[in-house]
Amino acid sequence: MCICINCKHINKCSTYHFIKKQHDGFCFNKDSKLFNPPDTIISVNIYKNQTSIFLDWDLRECASFVEEPGNWLNS
């Protein structure tokens, strides 16, 4: 699970916007005021069945993470 959903910076983070774009296929906010968090680790899990391949993107570690549970509900 992506730790972004419980981070204070979810609405201003370029890494979250990148991961969201990978999931949805579009960028919902082209805000130039996004910050680039240092020291992030993104994992990509590959799921395959007989007809398709699915990539699941998750942020696992981030030096800028500040816990604020439920902050994503306000986005």
PDB file of N, CA, C, O and CB in Angstrom:
ATOM      1  N   MET A   1       0.838  -1.175   0.000  1.00  0.00           N
ATOM      2  CA  MET A   1       0.000   0.000   0.000  1.00  0.00           C
ATOM      3  C   MET A   1       0.888   1.245   0.000  1.00  0.00           C
ATOM      4  O   MET A   1       1.923   1.283   0.665  1.00  0.00           O
ATOM      5  CB  MET A   1      -0.956  -0.006   1.215  1.00  0.00           C
ATOM      6  N   CYS A   2       0.480   2.230  -0.732  1.00  0.00           N
ATOM      7  CA  CYS A   2       1.209   3.482  -0.853  1.00  0.00           C
ATOM      8  C   CYS A   2       1.070   4.301   0.435  1.00  0.00           C
ATOM      9  O   CYS A   2      -0.044   4.540   0.902  1.00  0.00           O
ATOM     10  CB  CYS A   2       0.702   4.288  -2.067  1.00  0.00           C
ATOM     11  N   ILE A   3       2.187   4.723   0.999  1.00  0.00           N
ATOM     12  CA  ILE A   3       2.143   5.494   2.239  1.00  0.00           C
ATOM     13  C   ILE A   3       1.628   6.913   2.023  1.00  0.00           C
ATOM     14  O   ILE A   3       1.327   7.611   2.991  1.00  0.00           O
ATOM     15  CB  ILE A   3       3.519   5.542   2.865  1.00  0.00           C
ATOM     16  N   CYS A   4       1.524   7.347   0.782  1.00  0.00           N
ATOM     17  CA  CYS A   4       1.110   8.720   0.471  1.00  0.00           C
ATOM     18  C   CYS A   4      -0.254   9.087   1.055  1.00  0.00           C
ATOM     19  O   CYS A   4      -0.482  10.240   1.419  1.00  0.00           O
ATOM     20  CB  CYS A   4       1.079   8.914  -1.023  1.00  0.00           C
ATOM     21  N   ILE A   5      -1.157   8.117   1.146  1.00  0.00           N
ATOM     22  CA  ILE A   5      -2.508   8.451   1.578  1.00  0.00           C
ATOM     23  C   ILE A   5      -2.555   8.974   3.015  1.00  0.00           C
ATOM     24  O   ILE A   5      -3.524   9.629   3.399  1.00  0.00           O
ATOM     25  CB  ILE A   5      -3.397   7.238   1.450  1.00  0.00           C
ATOM     26  N   ASN A   6      -1.534   8.697   3.801  1.00  0.00           N
ATOM     27  CA  ASN A   6      -1.487   9.190   5.174  1.00  0.00           C
ATOM     28  C   ASN A   6      -0.426  10.265   5.376  1.00  0.00           C
ATOM     29  O   ASN A   6       0.041  10.465   6.497  1.00  0.00           O
ATOM     30  CB  ASN A   6      -1.233   8.046   6.119  1.00  0.00           C
ATOM     31  N   CYS A   7      -0.043  10.952   4.317  1.00  0.00           N
ATOM     32  CA  CYS A   7       1.000  11.975   4.416  1.00  0.00           C
ATOM     33  C   CYS A   7       0.409  13.381   4.325  1.00  0.00           C
ATOM     34  O   CYS A   7      -0.517  13.646   3.558  1.00  0.00           O
ATOM     35  CB  CYS A   7       2.047  11.775   3.316  1.00  0.00           C
ATOM     36  N   LYS A   8       0.966  14.248   5.116  1.00  0.00           N
ATOM     37  CA  LYS A   8       0.545  15.649   5.140  1.00  0.00           C
ATOM     38  C   LYS A   8       0.750  16.328   3.788  1.00  0.00           C
ATOM     39  O   LYS A   8       0.013  17.255   3.449  1.00  0.00           O
ATOM     40  CB  LYS A   8       1.309  16.406   6.219  1.00  0.00           C
ATOM     41  N   HIS A   9       1.727  15.889   3.018  1.00  0.00           N
ATOM     42  CA  HIS A   9       2.127  16.552   1.774  1.00  0.00           C
ATOM     43  C   HIS A   9       1.468  16.001   0.514  1.00  0.00           C
ATOM     44  O   HIS A   9       1.881  16.350  -0.592  1.00  0.00           O
ATOM     45  CB  HIS A   9       3.597  16.456   1.623  1.00  0.00           C
ATOM     46  N   ILE A  10       0.461  15.156   0.652  1.00  0.00           N
ATOM     47  CA  ILE A  10      -0.111  14.449  -0.502  1.00  0.00           C
ATOM     48  C   ILE A  10      -0.527  15.380  -1.642  1.00  0.00           C
ATOM     49  O   ILE A  10      -0.379  15.019  -2.809  1.00  0.00           O
ATOM     50  CB  ILE A  10      -1.305  13.644  -0.059  1.00  0.00           C
ATOM     51  N   ASN A  11      -1.039  16.554  -1.332  1.00  0.00           N
ATOM     52  CA  ASN A  11      -1.546  17.456  -2.371  1.00  0.00           C
ATOM     53  C   ASN A  11      -0.466  18.262  -3.084  1.00  0.00           C
ATOM     54  O   ASN A  11      -0.735  18.858  -4.126  1.00  0.00           O
ATOM     55  CB  ASN A  11      -2.532  18.398  -1.770  1.00  0.00           C
ATOM     56  N   LYS A  12       0.738  18.292  -2.548  1.00  0.00           N
ATOM     57  CA  LYS A  12       1.811  19.102  -3.135  1.00  0.00           C
ATOM     58  C   LYS A  12       3.032  18.285  -3.552  1.00  0.00           C
ATOM     59  O   LYS A  12       4.080  18.848  -3.866  1.00  0.00           O
ATOM     60  CB  LYS A  12       2.235  20.161  -2.156  1.00  0.00           C
ATOM     61  N   CYS A  13       2.900  16.975  -3.556  1.00  0.00           N
ATOM     62  CA  CYS A  13       4.041  16.095  -3.781  1.00  0.00           C
ATOM     63  C   CYS A  13       4.119  15.592  -5.226  1.00  0.00           C
ATOM     64  O   CYS A  13       3.168  14.995  -5.730  1.00  0.00           O
ATOM     65  CB  CYS A  13       3.973  14.916  -2.833  1.00  0.00           C
ATOM     66  N   SER A  14       5.228  15.829  -5.872  1.00  0.00           N
ATOM     67  CA  SER A  14       5.399  15.385  -7.262  1.00  0.00           C
ATOM     68  C   SER A  14       5.455  13.864  -7.374  1.00  0.00           C
ATOM     69  O   SER A  14       5.006  13.304  -8.374  1.00  0.00           O
ATOM     70  CB  SER A  14       6.669  15.990  -7.854  1.00  0.00           C
ATOM     71  N   THR A  15       5.997  13.193  -6.370  1.00  0.00           N
ATOM     72  CA  THR A  15       6.069  11.734  -6.416  1.00  0.00           C
ATOM     73  C   THR A  15       4.674  11.124  -6.336  1.00  0.00           C
ATOM     74  O   THR A  15       4.372  10.174  -7.059  1.00  0.00           O
ATOM     75  CB  THR A  15       6.948  11.202  -5.273  1.00  0.00           C
ATOM     76  N   TYR A  16       3.822  11.659  -5.464  1.00  0.00           N
ATOM     77  CA  TYR A  16       2.451  11.167  -5.390  1.00  0.00           C
ATOM     78  C   TYR A  16       1.726  11.399  -6.712  1.00  0.00           C
ATOM     79  O   TYR A  16       1.014  10.516  -7.189  1.00  0.00           O
ATOM     80  CB  TYR A  16       1.694  11.850  -4.239  1.00  0.00           C
ATOM     81  N   HIS A  17       1.898  12.561  -7.300  1.00  0.00           N
ATOM     82  CA  HIS A  17       1.247  12.861  -8.575  1.00  0.00           C
ATOM     83  C   HIS A  17       1.741  11.922  -9.673  1.00  0.00           C
ATOM     84  O   HIS A  17       0.963  11.515 -10.535  1.00  0.00           O
ATOM     85  CB  HIS A  17       1.500  14.322  -8.975  1.00  0.00           C
ATOM     86  N   PHE A  18       3.025  11.575  -9.648  1.00  0.00           N
ATOM     87  CA  PHE A  18       3.570  10.619 -10.608  1.00  0.00           C
ATOM     88  C   PHE A  18       2.917   9.245 -10.438  1.00  0.00           C
ATOM     89  O   PHE A  18       2.494   8.629 -11.416  1.00  0.00           O
ATOM     90  CB  PHE A  18       5.095  10.507 -10.445  1.00  0.00           C
ATOM     91  N   ILE A  19       2.838   8.768  -9.193  1.00  0.00           N
ATOM     92  CA  ILE A  19       2.243   7.458  -8.927  1.00  0.00           C
ATOM     93  C   ILE A  19       0.767   7.458  -9.305  1.00  0.00           C
ATOM     94  O   ILE A  19       0.274   6.489  -9.884  1.00  0.00           O
ATOM     95  CB  ILE A  19       2.416   7.073  -7.445  1.00  0.00           C
ATOM     96  N   LYS A  20       0.066   8.524  -8.985  1.00  0.00           N
ATOM     97  CA  LYS A  20      -1.348   8.645  -9.336  1.00  0.00           C
ATOM     98  C   LYS A  20      -1.522   8.584 -10.856  1.00  0.00           C
ATOM     99  O   LYS A  20      -2.453   7.951 -11.356  1.00  0.00           O
ATOM    100  CB  LYS A  20      -1.937   9.963  -8.776  1.00  0.00           C
ATOM    101  N   LYS A  21      -0.629   9.239 -11.575  1.00  0.00           N
ATOM    102  CA  LYS A  21      -0.691   9.214 -13.038  1.00  0.00           C
ATOM    103  C   LYS A  21      -0.473   7.796 -13.571  1.00  0.00           C
ATOM    104  O   LYS A  21      -1.112   7.395 -14.544  1.00  0.00           O
ATOM    105  CB  LYS A  21       0.357  10.173 -13.635  1.00  0.00           C
ATOM    106  N   GLN A  22       0.421   7.040 -12.943  1.00  0.00           N
ATOM    107  CA  GLN A  22       0.670   5.666 -13.374  1.00  0.00           C
ATOM    108  C   GLN A  22      -0.573   4.797 -13.176  1.00  0.00           C
ATOM    109  O   GLN A  22      -0.865   3.927 -13.996  1.00  0.00           O
ATOM    110  CB  GLN A  22       1.861   5.071 -12.605  1.00  0.00           C
ATOM    111  N   HIS A  23      -1.293   5.034 -12.095  1.00  0.00           N
ATOM    112  CA  HIS A  23      -2.507   4.259 -11.821  1.00  0.00           C
ATOM    113  C   HIS A  23      -3.656   4.650 -12.737  1.00  0.00           C
ATOM    114  O   HIS A  23      -4.349   3.787 -13.277  1.00  0.00           O
ATOM    115  CB  HIS A  23      -2.927   4.439 -10.373  1.00  0.00           C
ATOM    116  N   ASP A  24      -3.856   5.946 -12.912  1.00  0.00           N
ATOM    117  CA  ASP A  24      -5.031   6.443 -13.623  1.00  0.00           C
ATOM    118  C   ASP A  24      -4.787   6.773 -15.088  1.00  0.00           C
ATOM    119  O   ASP A  24      -5.734   6.835 -15.872  1.00  0.00           O
ATOM    120  CB  ASP A  24      -5.543   7.650 -12.939  1.00  0.00           C
ATOM    121  N   GLY A  25      -3.543   6.984 -15.464  1.00  0.00           N
ATOM    122  CA  GLY A  25      -3.235   7.301 -16.849  1.00  0.00           C
ATOM    123  C   GLY A  25      -3.374   8.772 -17.199  1.00  0.00           C
ATOM    124  O   GLY A  25      -3.262   9.140 -18.368  1.00  0.00           O
ATOM    125  N   PHE A  26      -3.614   9.616 -16.211  1.00  0.00           N
ATOM    126  CA  PHE A  26      -3.682  11.052 -16.477  1.00  0.00           C
ATOM    127  C   PHE A  26      -3.174  11.817 -15.264  1.00  0.00           C
ATOM    128  O   PHE A  26      -3.113  11.286 -14.155  1.00  0.00           O
ATOM    129  CB  PHE A  26      -5.128  11.486 -16.828  1.00  0.00           C
ATOM    130  N   CYS A  27      -2.816  13.055 -15.494  1.00  0.00           N
ATOM    131  CA  CYS A  27      -2.329  13.918 -14.424  1.00  0.00           C
ATOM    132  C   CYS A  27      -3.449  14.872 -14.045  1.00  0.00           C
ATOM    133  O   CYS A  27      -3.901  15.662 -14.875  1.00  0.00           O
ATOM    134  CB  CYS A  27      -1.042  14.698 -14.856  1.00  0.00           C
ATOM    135  N   PHE A  28      -3.900  14.807 -12.801  1.00  0.00           N
ATOM    136  CA  PHE A  28      -5.044  15.598 -12.391  1.00  0.00           C
ATOM    137  C   PHE A  28      -4.672  16.994 -11.927  1.00  0.00           C
ATOM    138  O   PHE A  28      -5.557  17.826 -11.727  1.00  0.00           O
ATOM    139  CB  PHE A  28      -5.775  14.896 -11.307  1.00  0.00           C
ATOM    140  N   ASN A  29      -3.400  17.271 -11.751  1.00  0.00           N
ATOM    141  CA  ASN A  29      -2.982  18.589 -11.258  1.00  0.00           C
ATOM    142  C   ASN A  29      -1.629  18.916 -11.868  1.00  0.00           C
ATOM    143  O   ASN A  29      -0.649  18.212 -11.625  1.00  0.00           O
ATOM    144  CB  ASN A  29      -2.914  18.624  -9.689  1.00  0.00           C
ATOM    145  N   LYS A  30      -1.571  19.955 -12.639  1.00  0.00           N
ATOM    146  CA  LYS A  30      -0.302  20.367 -13.247  1.00  0.00           C
ATOM    147  C   LYS A  30       0.262  21.573 -12.520  1.00  0.00           C
ATOM    148  O   LYS A  30       0.820  22.479 -13.140  1.00  0.00           O
ATOM    149  CB  LYS A  30      -0.488  20.685 -14.741  1.00  0.00           C
ATOM    150  N   ASP A  31       0.115  21.579 -11.211  1.00  0.00           N
ATOM    151  CA  ASP A  31       0.584  22.657 -10.359  1.00  0.00           C
ATOM    152  C   ASP A  31       2.112  22.717 -10.403  1.00  0.00           C
ATOM    153  O   ASP A  31       2.780  21.719 -10.131  1.00  0.00           O
ATOM    154  CB  ASP A  31       0.080  22.466  -8.909  1.00  0.00           C
ATOM    155  N   SER A  32       2.659  23.866 -10.737  1.00  0.00           N
ATOM    156  CA  SER A  32       4.109  24.014 -10.810  1.00  0.00           C
ATOM    157  C   SER A  32       4.734  24.163  -9.427  1.00  0.00           C
ATOM    158  O   SER A  32       5.958  24.234  -9.311  1.00  0.00           O
ATOM    159  CB  SER A  32       4.470  25.212 -11.671  1.00  0.00           C
ATOM    160  N   LYS A  33       3.919  24.210  -8.384  1.00  0.00           N
ATOM    161  CA  LYS A  33       4.425  24.388  -7.026  1.00  0.00           C
ATOM    162  C   LYS A  33       4.615  23.064  -6.291  1.00  0.00           C
ATOM    163  O   LYS A  33       4.764  23.051  -5.069  1.00  0.00           O
ATOM    164  CB  LYS A  33       3.486  25.271  -6.241  1.00  0.00           C
ATOM    165  N   LEU A  34       4.611  21.970  -7.012  1.00  0.00           N
ATOM    166  CA  LEU A  34       4.846  20.672  -6.389  1.00  0.00           C
ATOM    167  C   LEU A  34       6.295  20.573  -5.943  1.00  0.00           C
ATOM    168  O   LEU A  34       7.189  21.097  -6.607  1.00  0.00           O
ATOM    169  CB  LEU A  34       4.497  19.524  -7.358  1.00  0.00           C
ATOM    170  N   PHE A  35       6.530  19.904  -4.826  1.00  0.00           N
ATOM    171  CA  PHE A  35       7.908  19.706  -4.399  1.00  0.00           C
ATOM    172  C   PHE A  35       8.335  18.276  -4.678  1.00  0.00           C
ATOM    173  O   PHE A  35       7.508  17.368  -4.745  1.00  0.00           O
ATOM    174  CB  PHE A  35       8.072  20.036  -2.906  1.00  0.00           C
ATOM    175  N   ASN A  36       9.635  18.091  -4.838  1.00  0.00           N
ATOM    176  CA  ASN A  36      10.218  16.782  -5.098  1.00  0.00           C
ATOM    177  C   ASN A  36      10.825  16.257  -3.803  1.00  0.00           C
ATOM    178  O   ASN A  36      11.872  16.743  -3.376  1.00  0.00           O
ATOM    179  CB  ASN A  36      11.287  16.853  -6.230  1.00  0.00           C
ATOM    180  N   PRO A  37      10.190  15.280  -3.174  1.00  0.00           N
ATOM    181  CA  PRO A  37      10.722  14.758  -1.914  1.00  0.00           C
ATOM    182  C   PRO A  37      12.010  13.965  -2.141  1.00  0.00           C
ATOM    183  O   PRO A  37      12.132  13.240  -3.129  1.00  0.00           O
ATOM    184  CB  PRO A  37       9.676  13.874  -1.220  1.00  0.00           C
ATOM    185  N   PRO A  38      12.957  14.104  -1.237  1.00  0.00           N
ATOM    186  CA  PRO A  38      14.208  13.343  -1.360  1.00  0.00           C
ATOM    187  C   PRO A  38      14.047  11.923  -0.823  1.00  0.00           C
ATOM    188  O   PRO A  38      13.140  11.633  -0.042  1.00  0.00           O
ATOM    189  CB  PRO A  38      15.346  14.060  -0.614  1.00  0.00           C
ATOM    190  N   ASP A  39      14.930  11.065  -1.250  1.00  0.00           N
ATOM    191  CA  ASP A  39      15.048   9.713  -0.700  1.00  0.00           C
ATOM    192  C   ASP A  39      13.736   8.948  -0.688  1.00  0.00           C
ATOM    193  O   ASP A  39      13.244   8.551   0.368  1.00  0.00           O
ATOM    194  CB  ASP A  39      15.589   9.780   0.693  1.00  0.00           C
ATOM    195  N   THR A  40      13.180   8.749  -1.868  1.00  0.00           N
ATOM    196  CA  THR A  40      11.951   7.970  -1.983  1.00  0.00           C
ATOM    197  C   THR A  40      12.253   6.597  -2.560  1.00  0.00           C
ATOM    198  O   THR A  40      13.181   6.428  -3.351  1.00  0.00           O
ATOM    199  CB  THR A  40      10.920   8.704  -2.856  1.00  0.00           C
ATOM    200  N   ILE A  41      11.462   5.630  -2.153  1.00  0.00           N
ATOM    201  CA  ILE A  41      11.562   4.286  -2.711  1.00  0.00           C
ATOM    202  C   ILE A  41      10.184   3.913  -3.235  1.00  0.00           C
ATOM    203  O   ILE A  41       9.218   3.830  -2.477  1.00  0.00           O
ATOM    204  CB  ILE A  41      12.074   3.246  -1.645  1.00  0.00           C
ATOM    205  N   ILE A  42      10.108   3.691  -4.546  1.00  0.00           N
ATOM    206  CA  ILE A  42       8.869   3.292  -5.206  1.00  0.00           C
ATOM    207  C   ILE A  42       8.994   1.819  -5.582  1.00  0.00           C
ATOM    208  O   ILE A  42       9.999   1.395  -6.151  1.00  0.00           O
ATOM    209  CB  ILE A  42       8.576   4.181  -6.471  1.00  0.00           C
ATOM    210  N   SER A  43       7.964   1.052  -5.257  1.00  0.00           N
ATOM    211  CA  SER A  43       7.970  -0.346  -5.704  1.00  0.00           C
ATOM    212  C   SER A  43       6.913  -0.514  -6.782  1.00  0.00           C
ATOM    213  O   SER A  43       5.846   0.099  -6.744  1.00  0.00           O
ATOM    214  CB  SER A  43       7.711  -1.328  -4.513  1.00  0.00           C
ATOM    215  N   VAL A  44       7.241  -1.354  -7.732  1.00  0.00           N
ATOM    216  CA  VAL A  44       6.314  -1.668  -8.813  1.00  0.00           C
ATOM    217  C   VAL A  44       6.134  -3.187  -8.812  1.00  0.00           C
ATOM    218  O   VAL A  44       7.073  -3.948  -9.047  1.00  0.00           O
ATOM    219  CB  VAL A  44       6.842  -1.139 -10.214  1.00  0.00           C
ATOM    220  N   ASN A  45       4.909  -3.594  -8.543  1.00  0.00           N
ATOM    221  CA  ASN A  45       4.576  -5.019  -8.569  1.00  0.00           C
ATOM    222  C   ASN A  45       3.930  -5.333  -9.910  1.00  0.00           C
ATOM    223  O   ASN A  45       3.081  -4.586 -10.396  1.00  0.00           O
ATOM    224  CB  ASN A  45       3.627  -5.407  -7.382  1.00  0.00           C
ATOM    225  N   ILE A  46       4.340  -6.437 -10.493  1.00  0.00           N
ATOM    226  CA  ILE A  46       3.827  -6.843 -11.796  1.00  0.00           C
ATOM    227  C   ILE A  46       2.941  -8.072 -11.609  1.00  0.00           C
ATOM    228  O   ILE A  46       3.367  -9.106 -11.094  1.00  0.00           O
ATOM    229  CB  ILE A  46       4.993  -7.138 -12.794  1.00  0.00           C
ATOM    230  N   TYR A  47       1.704  -7.922 -12.045  1.00  0.00           N
ATOM    231  CA  TYR A  47       0.746  -9.024 -11.992  1.00  0.00           C
ATOM    232  C   TYR A  47       0.389  -9.407 -13.423  1.00  0.00           C
ATOM    233  O   TYR A  47       0.122  -8.546 -14.261  1.00  0.00           O
ATOM    234  CB  TYR A  47      -0.536  -8.633 -11.173  1.00  0.00           C
ATOM    235  N   LYS A  48       0.389 -10.689 -13.685  1.00  0.00           N
ATOM    236  CA  LYS A  48       0.145 -11.164 -15.046  1.00  0.00           C
ATOM    237  C   LYS A  48      -0.858 -12.307 -15.012  1.00  0.00           C
ATOM    238  O   LYS A  48      -0.778 -13.209 -14.178  1.00  0.00           O
ATOM    239  CB  LYS A  48       1.463 -11.616 -15.721  1.00  0.00           C
ATOM    240  N   ASN A  49      -1.801 -12.244 -15.942  1.00  0.00           N
ATOM    241  CA  ASN A  49      -2.659 -13.398 -16.166  1.00  0.00           C
ATOM    242  C   ASN A  49      -2.541 -13.776 -17.637  1.00  0.00           C
ATOM    243  O   ASN A  49      -1.637 -13.290 -18.318  1.00  0.00           O
ATOM    244  CB  ASN A  49      -4.151 -13.098 -15.767  1.00  0.00           C
ATOM    245  N   GLN A  50      -3.406 -14.608 -18.134  1.00  0.00           N
ATOM    246  CA  GLN A  50      -3.262 -15.095 -19.509  1.00  0.00           C
ATOM    247  C   GLN A  50      -3.493 -14.014 -20.558  1.00  0.00           C
ATOM    248  O   GLN A  50      -2.997 -14.132 -21.679  1.00  0.00           O
ATOM    249  CB  GLN A  50      -4.220 -16.228 -19.748  1.00  0.00           C
ATOM    250  N   THR A  51      -4.234 -12.965 -20.218  1.00  0.00           N
ATOM    251  CA  THR A  51      -4.571 -11.963 -21.231  1.00  0.00           C
ATOM    252  C   THR A  51      -3.981 -10.579 -21.004  1.00  0.00           C
ATOM    253  O   THR A  51      -3.977  -9.766 -21.928  1.00  0.00           O
ATOM    254  CB  THR A  51      -6.031 -11.837 -21.312  1.00  0.00           C
ATOM    255  N   SER A  52      -3.482 -10.283 -19.810  1.00  0.00           N
ATOM    256  CA  SER A  52      -2.994  -8.927 -19.572  1.00  0.00           C
ATOM    257  C   SER A  52      -1.941  -8.882 -18.470  1.00  0.00           C
ATOM    258  O   SER A  52      -1.728  -9.837 -17.722  1.00  0.00           O
ATOM    259  CB  SER A  52      -4.150  -8.014 -19.215  1.00  0.00           C
ATOM    260  N   ILE A  53      -1.300  -7.723 -18.412  1.00  0.00           N
ATOM    261  CA  ILE A  53      -0.308  -7.441 -17.379  1.00  0.00           C
ATOM    262  C   ILE A  53      -0.746  -6.177 -16.654  1.00  0.00           C
ATOM    263  O   ILE A  53      -1.141  -5.199 -17.288  1.00  0.00           O
ATOM    264  CB  ILE A  53       1.133  -7.283 -17.987  1.00  0.00           C
ATOM    265  N   PHE A  54      -0.675  -6.195 -15.334  1.00  0.00           N
ATOM    266  CA  PHE A  54      -1.075  -5.060 -14.512  1.00  0.00           C
ATOM    267  C   PHE A  54       0.107  -4.632 -13.653  1.00  0.00           C
ATOM    268  O   PHE A  54       0.737  -5.471 -13.010  1.00  0.00           O
ATOM    269  CB  PHE A  54      -2.304  -5.414 -13.627  1.00  0.00           C
ATOM    270  N   LEU A  55       0.416  -3.340 -13.635  1.00  0.00           N
ATOM    271  CA  LEU A  55       1.478  -2.794 -12.796  1.00  0.00           C
ATOM    272  C   LEU A  55       0.858  -2.046 -11.630  1.00  0.00           C
ATOM    273  O   LEU A  55      -0.027  -1.212 -11.822  1.00  0.00           O
ATOM    274  CB  LEU A  55       2.410  -1.862 -13.611  1.00  0.00           C
ATOM    275  N   ASP A  56       1.316  -2.340 -10.429  1.00  0.00           N
ATOM    276  CA  ASP A  56       0.825  -1.669  -9.229  1.00  0.00           C
ATOM    277  C   ASP A  56       1.969  -0.859  -8.622  1.00  0.00           C
ATOM    278  O   ASP A  56       2.961  -1.423  -8.161  1.00  0.00           O
ATOM    279  CB  ASP A  56       0.258  -2.701  -8.197  1.00  0.00           C
ATOM    280  N   TRP A  57       1.826   0.469  -8.625  1.00  0.00           N
ATOM    281  CA  TRP A  57       2.855   1.390  -8.157  1.00  0.00           C
ATOM    282  C   TRP A  57       2.562   1.804  -6.725  1.00  0.00           C
ATOM    283  O   TRP A  57       1.435   2.184  -6.409  1.00  0.00           O
ATOM    284  CB  TRP A  57       2.944   2.628  -9.070  1.00  0.00           C
ATOM    285  N   ASP A  58       3.568   1.734  -5.852  1.00  0.00           N
ATOM    286  CA  ASP A  58       3.423   2.140  -4.453  1.00  0.00           C
ATOM    287  C   ASP A  58       4.678   2.839  -3.966  1.00  0.00           C
ATOM    288  O   ASP A  58       5.795   2.442  -4.298  1.00  0.00           O
ATOM    289  CB  ASP A  58       3.116   0.927  -3.566  1.00  0.00           C
ATOM    290  N   LEU A  59       4.483   3.884  -3.177  1.00  0.00           N
ATOM    291  CA  LEU A  59       5.604   4.524  -2.505  1.00  0.00           C
ATOM    292  C   LEU A  59       5.807   3.802  -1.180  1.00  0.00           C
ATOM    293  O   LEU A  59       4.884   3.727  -0.369  1.00  0.00           O
ATOM    294  CB  LEU A  59       5.354   6.064  -2.293  1.00  0.00           C
ATOM    295  N   ARG A  60       6.997   3.276  -0.955  1.00  0.00           N
ATOM    296  CA  ARG A  60       7.293   2.497   0.251  1.00  0.00           C
ATOM    297  C   ARG A  60       8.011   3.319   1.319  1.00  0.00           C
ATOM    298  O   ARG A  60       7.753   3.153   2.511  1.00  0.00           O
ATOM    299  CB  ARG A  60       8.136   1.291  -0.110  1.00  0.00           C
ATOM    300  N   GLU A  61       8.912   4.204   0.891  1.00  0.00           N
ATOM    301  CA  GLU A  61       9.661   5.027   1.839  1.00  0.00           C
ATOM    302  C   GLU A  61       9.840   6.421   1.277  1.00  0.00           C
ATOM    303  O   GLU A  61       9.983   6.611   0.069  1.00  0.00           O
ATOM    304  CB  GLU A  61      11.029   4.396   2.160  1.00  0.00           C
ATOM    305  N   CYS A  62       9.830   7.412   2.190  1.00  0.00           N
ATOM    306  CA  CYS A  62       9.986   8.808   1.775  1.00  0.00           C
ATOM    307  C   CYS A  62      10.531   9.610   2.947  1.00  0.00           C
ATOM    308  O   CYS A  62       9.977   9.565   4.046  1.00  0.00           O
ATOM    309  CB  CYS A  62       8.632   9.407   1.276  1.00  0.00           C
ATOM    310  N   ALA A  63      11.614  10.341   2.718  1.00  0.00           N
ATOM    311  CA  ALA A  63      12.226  11.145   3.776  1.00  0.00           C
ATOM    312  C   ALA A  63      11.352  12.335   4.168  1.00  0.00           C
ATOM    313  O   ALA A  63      11.535  12.896   5.249  1.00  0.00           O
ATOM    314  CB  ALA A  63      13.595  11.637   3.332  1.00  0.00           C
ATOM    315  N   SER A  64      10.410  12.730   3.316  1.00  0.00           N
ATOM    316  CA  SER A  64       9.547  13.874   3.603  1.00  0.00           C
ATOM    317  C   SER A  64       8.204  13.474   4.222  1.00  0.00           C
ATOM    318  O   SER A  64       7.356  14.334   4.460  1.00  0.00           O
ATOM    319  CB  SER A  64       9.303  14.653   2.334  1.00  0.00           C
ATOM    320  N   PHE A  65       8.006  12.199   4.480  1.00  0.00           N
ATOM    321  CA  PHE A  65       6.732  11.724   5.007  1.00  0.00           C
ATOM    322  C   PHE A  65       6.452  12.334   6.376  1.00  0.00           C
ATOM    323  O   PHE A  65       7.276  12.256   7.288  1.00  0.00           O
ATOM    324  CB  PHE A  65       6.727  10.193   5.097  1.00  0.00           C
ATOM    325  N   VAL A  66       5.264  12.948   6.504  1.00  0.00           N
ATOM    326  CA  VAL A  66       4.771  13.471   7.776  1.00  0.00           C
ATOM    327  C   VAL A  66       3.367  12.909   7.938  1.00  0.00           C
ATOM    328  O   VAL A  66       2.468  13.224   7.157  1.00  0.00           O
ATOM    329  CB  VAL A  66       4.785  15.068   7.821  1.00  0.00           C
ATOM    330  N   GLU A  67       3.186  12.081   8.950  1.00  0.00           N
ATOM    331  CA  GLU A  67       1.909  11.386   9.099  1.00  0.00           C
ATOM    332  C   GLU A  67       0.759  12.326   9.420  1.00  0.00           C
ATOM    333  O   GLU A  67       0.822  13.124  10.356  1.00  0.00           O
ATOM    334  CB  GLU A  67       2.018  10.345  10.175  1.00  0.00           C
ATOM    335  N   GLU A  68      -0.283  12.210   8.625  1.00  0.00           N
ATOM    336  CA  GLU A  68      -1.547  12.882   8.856  1.00  0.00           C
ATOM    337  C   GLU A  68      -2.655  11.990   8.291  1.00  0.00           C
ATOM    338  O   GLU A  68      -3.122  12.197   7.172  1.00  0.00           O
ATOM    339  CB  GLU A  68      -1.565  14.312   8.202  1.00  0.00           C
ATOM    340  N   PRO A  69      -3.067  10.993   9.084  1.00  0.00           N
ATOM    341  CA  PRO A  69      -4.038  10.015   8.588  1.00  0.00           C
ATOM    342  C   PRO A  69      -5.309  10.670   8.034  1.00  0.00           C
ATOM    343  O   PRO A  69      -5.858  11.597   8.628  1.00  0.00           O
ATOM    344  CB  PRO A  69      -4.407   9.051   9.701  1.00  0.00           C
ATOM    345  N   GLY A  70      -5.756  10.169   6.895  1.00  0.00           N
ATOM    346  CA  GLY A  70      -6.984  10.655   6.282  1.00  0.00           C
ATOM    347  C   GLY A  70      -6.843  11.936   5.494  1.00  0.00           C
ATOM    348  O   GLY A  70      -7.845  12.442   4.988  1.00  0.00           O
ATOM    349  N   ASN A  71      -5.644  12.489   5.365  1.00  0.00           N
ATOM    350  CA  ASN A  71      -5.456  13.747   4.627  1.00  0.00           C
ATOM    351  C   ASN A  71      -5.881  13.620   3.173  1.00  0.00           C
ATOM    352  O   ASN A  71      -6.317  14.605   2.577  1.00  0.00           O
ATOM    353  CB  ASN A  71      -3.999  14.188   4.696  1.00  0.00           C
ATOM    354  N   TRP A  72      -5.765  12.432   2.588  1.00  0.00           N
ATOM    355  CA  TRP A  72      -6.149  12.213   1.194  1.00  0.00           C
ATOM    356  C   TRP A  72      -7.645  12.425   0.984  1.00  0.00           C
ATOM    357  O   TRP A  72      -8.070  12.678  -0.144  1.00  0.00           O
ATOM    358  CB  TRP A  72      -5.757  10.807   0.754  1.00  0.00           C
ATOM    359  N   LEU A  73      -8.450  12.330   2.033  1.00  0.00           N
ATOM    360  CA  LEU A  73      -9.892  12.551   1.904  1.00  0.00           C
ATOM    361  C   LEU A  73     -10.209  13.994   1.524  1.00  0.00           C
ATOM    362  O   LEU A  73     -11.269  14.274   0.965  1.00  0.00           O
ATOM    363  CB  LEU A  73     -10.600  12.191   3.210  1.00  0.00           C
ATOM    364  N   ASN A  74      -9.292  14.906   1.826  1.00  0.00           N
ATOM    365  CA  ASN A  74      -9.485  16.334   1.534  1.00  0.00           C
ATOM    366  C   ASN A  74      -9.003  16.728   0.159  1.00  0.00           C
ATOM    367  O   ASN A  74      -9.167  17.878  -0.248  1.00  0.00           O
ATOM    368  CB  ASN A  74      -8.777  17.170   2.559  1.00  0.00           C
ATOM    369  N   SER A  75      -8.407  15.788  -0.573  1.00  0.00           N
ATOM    370  CA  SER A  75      -7.857  16.131  -1.897  1.00  0.00           C
ATOM    371  C   SER A  75      -8.880  16.020  -2.979  1.00  0.00           C
ATOM    372  O   SER A  75      -8.576  16.274  -4.145  1.00  0.00           O
ATOM    373  CB  SER A  75      -6.690  15.249  -2.233  1.00  0.00           C
TER     374      SER A  75
END
